[in-house]
Amino acid sequence: MRVVICGGGVIGACTARFLALRGCEVVVVERHRVAGAASGKSGGFLALDWCDGSPLRPLARRSFALHAELAAAFPDRWGYRRLPTAAVTLTRKAGRAAPGLPGWLAPEARFGGWLGTPETTAQVDPEAFTTSMMDLARERGARLVQGVVQGIGRSADGGRATGVVVDGEVLAADAVVIAMGPWSVLAAAWLALPAVHGLEGHSLVFDDPGAAAAALFVDCPAPGGGQGAPEVIPRPDGTTYVCGLPSRRPLPEDPAAVVADERFLEQLRQMIRGFAPGLAAAPVRHGGACFRPVTEDGLPLIGPVAGLEGAFVATGHSVWGML
């Protein structure tokens, strides 16, 4: 069976790897580069039970366990580790310290309790994980094709997908998977898909060797008023990733056109100075921006596409794409 997967992000790469393991002939079509969008610029945070109480509970729990299995099978490839997760609130007076938290927190950063333990929260380096999954898929025979997906080939009666139009030519397939993240919205011109749109966020990665291995979810004032909710994730490679400043810029048609806006990066840096001045003073390795795919009801789109046999969709995972 030949399967063409549209999109080289984490969903496309993992789909390719597991289909290749099952003996499928897999072709991945990617316009930009593998892990070139949110799959390479997210926090890589994983949680066992944060989707409990929602329809995602069984999927999230199985995925959390699968991450541990993959890390055991391929150790030291993508920075997987278990770590605790804490809530932190910036107050007007000094808060109580907690063991195991980074030393660069401001005195006014109050420890609000543990949100997760090493049994329930973990992390990966998202770019390393995604590229490794694609490499593992290719080791099993999957092919990676650079090109722009422009449509879906159909049978004479229009009821079955027969391939993908890539740069004007049809790439034949027995099944087609749309896994283009927020750019899956482009496929709505060819398929009956619910709405998917991109929610942009900015991030900074600091050189921060020796930071305590604890993820932080912070409640603090945001630049310009209101409350911010930055997420802080120290990584095993000696860096610390911070995100949490959404913006409303439109999604460009080409993923390569997504670039960070220095104004948003400075606002994020200003917010970090409030709760972690020591971290804000550290060298910045790089800043980034990415668009997460979100749906109207907040649930991912996973499964067959209505009205077209052989067509499938896997997108809309929002903040849980890496899980």
C-alpha positions in Angstrom: 0.0 0.0 0.0 1.4 3.4 -1.0 0.6 6.3 1.3 1.5 9.9 0.6 1.7 12.1 3.7 1.4 15.8 3.2 3.5 17.6 5.8 6.9 17.0 7.5 6.1 18.1 11.0 5.9 15.8 14.0 2.5 14.4 13.0 3.6 13.6 9.5 7.0 12.2 10.6 5.5 9.9 13.3 2.8 8.8 10.9 5.5 8.0 8.3 7.6 6.0 10.8 4.8 3.8 12.1 3.3 3.2 8.6 6.8 2.3 7.4 7.1 -0.2 10.3 4.0 -1.8 9.1 5.3 -2.3 5.6 3.6 0.5 3.8 5.4 2.4 1.0 5.5 5.9 2.4 6.2 9.2 0.7 6.3 12.4 2.7 5.8 15.7 0.9 7.2 18.8 2.6 7.2 22.3 1.3 9.7 23.9 3.6 11.8 21.5 5.8 11.2 18.8 8.3 10.3 20.3 11.7 10.5 23.7 10.0 7.4 25.2 11.8 5.8 24.5 15.2 7.3 21.0 15.4 10.7 22.5 15.6 9.9 25.6 17.7 7.6 24.4 20.5 8.4 23.7 24.1 8.3 19.9 23.7 6.4 19.6 27.0 4.6 16.3 27.7 1.9 15.5 30.3 0.2 12.3 31.3 -3.0 13.6 32.8 -3.5 17.2 31.7 -6.1 16.1 29.2 -8.1 14.1 31.8 -11.7 15.1 31.8 -11.7 15.7 28.0 -12.1 13.3 25.0 -8.3 13.4 24.6 -7.7 11.5 27.8 -7.0 8.0 26.4 -5.0 9.4 23.5 -2.9 11.6 25.8 -2.2 8.8 28.2 -1.2 6.4 25.5 1.0 9.0 23.8 2.8 9.8 27.1 3.5 6.1 27.6 4.7 5.7 23.9 7.2 8.6 24.4 8.8 6.6 27.2 8.9 3.5 25.1 10.5 5.3 22.2 13.1 7.0 24.4 14.0 3.6 25.9 14.4 2.1 22.4 16.4 5.1 21.1 18.2 6.6 24.1 19.8 10.0 24.0 18.5 11.0 20.6 16.0 13.8 21.4 16.5 15.0 24.9 13.7 13.0 26.5 13.6 13.2 30.3 11.0 13.2 33.1 10.8 16.3 35.2 8.6 18.0 37.8 6.4 20.9 36.8 5.5 23.8 39.1 3.1 26.7 39.2 4.7 30.1 39.9 2.9 33.4 40.6 4.5 36.8 40.6 3.3 38.8 43.7 4.0 42.1 45.3 6.1 40.6 48.1 8.6 37.8 48.4 7.1 34.4 48.2 8.2 31.0 49.6 10.9 29.2 47.9 10.6 25.5 46.9 13.4 23.0 46.5 14.3 22.0 42.9 13.3 25.3 41.3 15.7 27.4 39.2 17.8 29.9 41.2 17.1 32.8 38.8 13.5 33.3 39.9 12.7 36.7 41.4 12.1 36.9 45.2 8.5 37.9 44.4 7.9 34.7 42.4 5.7 32.7 44.7 5.7 28.9 44.4 2.1 27.9 43.8 2.4 24.1 44.1 3.4 21.2 41.9 1.4 20.6 38.7 3.3 17.5 37.8 5.9 15.0 39.0 8.5 13.1 37.1 5.9 10.4 36.9 3.4 12.6 35.1 5.4 15.3 33.1 8.3 15.0 30.7 9.9 16.8 27.8 11.6 16.3 24.5 13.6 18.5 22.2 10.9 19.0 19.5 13.1 19.5 16.5 15.4 16.6 17.4 12.4 14.3 18.1 10.7 15.2 14.8 13.8 14.9 12.6 14.6 11.6 14.3 11.2 10.2 13.6 11.6 11.1 10.0 15.1 9.6 9.9 13.7 6.4 11.4 11.0 6.3 8.8 13.5 6.7 6.0 15.6 3.9 7.4 12.5 1.8 6.9 12.2 2.9 3.3 10.1 6.1 3.5 10.9 8.8 1.0 11.0 12.5 1.6 10.0 14.7 -1.4 10.4 18.5 -1.5 7.5 20.2 -3.1 4.2 22.2 -2.8 1.0 20.2 -2.4 -1.6 21.7 -4.8 -4.5 19.3 -4.7 -5.8 15.8 -4.4 -6.1 13.4 -7.3 -9.4 11.6 -7.6 -10.9 8.6 -9.3 -13.1 9.0 -12.3 -16.2 9.0 -10.2 -14.7 11.5 -7.7 -15.2 9.2 -4.8 -11.7 8.0 -4.1 -8.3 9.7 -3.6 -5.8 8.5 -6.1 -2.8 10.7 -5.3 -1.5 14.2 -4.5 -0.8 17.0 -6.9 2.8 18.2 -6.2 4.2 21.1 -8.2 1.8 20.3 -11.0 2.4 16.6 -11.2 0.3 13.8 -9.7 2.1 11.6 -7.1 0.0 8.4 -7.1 -1.2 6.9 -3.8 -3.6 4.4 -2.4 -4.1 6.7 0.6 -3.4 10.3 1.3 -2.9 11.9 4.8 -3.2 15.7 5.3 -0.9 16.6 8.2 0.1 20.1 7.3 -0.5 21.7 10.7 -2.2 25.1 10.3 -1.5 24.9 6.6 -4.1 22.1 6.4 -6.5 25.0 5.9 -5.3 25.0 2.3 -6.7 21.5 1.8 -10.2 22.9 2.6 -10.2 23.9 -1.1 -9.9 20.3 -2.1 -11.6 18.4 0.8 -14.6 18.8 3.1 -12.6 19.7 6.2 -13.7 21.6 9.4 -12.0 24.9 10.0 -8.4 24.9 11.0 -6.5 28.1 11.7 -3.1 29.1 13.0 -2.5 30.6 16.4 0.9 32.3 16.5 3.2 32.5 19.5 6.8 33.7 20.1 9.6 32.1 22.1 13.1 32.7 23.3 15.8 30.2 24.0 18.4 31.2 26.5 21.9 29.7 27.2 21.3 28.6 30.7 23.6 25.7 31.8 22.9 24.3 35.2 19.3 25.3 35.5 17.2 23.1 37.7 15.2 20.5 35.7 11.7 21.8 36.5 9.2 23.1 34.0 7.4 26.3 35.2 3.9 27.6 34.4 3.9 31.3 35.4 1.2 33.7 36.2 2.5 37.3 35.9 1.7 40.7 34.5 1.8 41.0 30.7 3.3 44.0 28.9 0.6 46.5 28.2 -1.7 45.2 30.9 -3.5 42.1 31.8 -2.0 38.8 32.9 0.5 36.7 31.0 1.0 32.9 31.2 4.6 32.2 30.1 5.9 28.6 30.1 9.5 28.0 31.1 11.2 24.7 30.2 14.9 24.1 31.0 16.4 21.5 28.6 19.2 18.9 29.1 21.4 20.7 26.5 21.9 23.7 28.8 19.3 26.0 27.3 16.0 27.2 28.7 12.9 27.7 26.4 10.3 30.4 27.3 7.1 31.0 25.4 3.7 32.4 26.2 3.0 35.6 24.3 0.3 34.9 21.6 -0.1 37.3 18.7 -2.7 37.6 16.0 -0.7 38.0 12.8 -2.1 36.2 9.8 -0.8 32.8 8.7 1.4 33.2 5.6 0.9 30.8 2.8 4.5 29.6 2.8 5.9 28.3 6.1 9.3 29.7 5.2 7.8 33.2 5.5 7.2 32.8 9.3 9.7 35.0 11.0 9.8 36.3 14.6 8.7 39.9 15.2 11.3 41.7 17.3 8.6 43.7 19.1 7.0 40.5 20.4 10.3 39.1 21.4 11.1 42.2 23.4 7.7 42.1 25.1 8.4 38.5 26.0 11.8 39.4 27.4 10.3 42.2 29.4 7.8 39.8 30.9 10.6 37.4 31.8 12.5 40.2 33.5 9.6 40.5 36.0 9.7 36.9 37.3 13.2 35.7 36.4 15.6 38.6 36.0 18.6 36.2 36.2 17.3 34.3 33.2 16.4 37.4 31.2 20.1 38.5 31.6 21.4 35.2 30.1 22.6 35.2 26.5 19.8 34.5 24.0 20.6 31.7 21.7 17.7 32.4 19.4 14.1 33.8 19.2 11.4 32.3 17.1 7.7 32.3 16.1 5.4 29.5 15.1 1.8 28.9 14.3 0.0 26.1 16.2 -3.0 24.4 14.4 -6.2 24.9 16.3 -9.8 24.0 15.6 -13.1 25.6 16.6 -13.8 23.0 19.4 -10.2 22.7 20.5 -10.0 19.0 19.5 -7.7 17.6 16.8 -9.0 16.3 13.5 -7.8 12.7 13.2 -9.3 10.2 10.8 -10.9 9.7 7.4 -12.2 12.6 5.4 -15.9 12.5 4.8 -16.9 11.9 1.2 -13.5 10.8 -0.2 -12.4 7.2 0.3 -8.6 6.9 1.0 -8.2 10.5 2.3 -7.3 11.1 5.9 -6.5 14.1 8.1 -4.3 14.5 11.2 -4.1 18.1 12.3 -5.4 20.6 14.9 -3.4 19.3 17.8 -2.8 22.8 19.2 -0.4 22.8 22.2 -0.4 19.0 22.4 1.1 18.3 18.9 4.3 16.9 20.4 2.4 14.6 22.8 
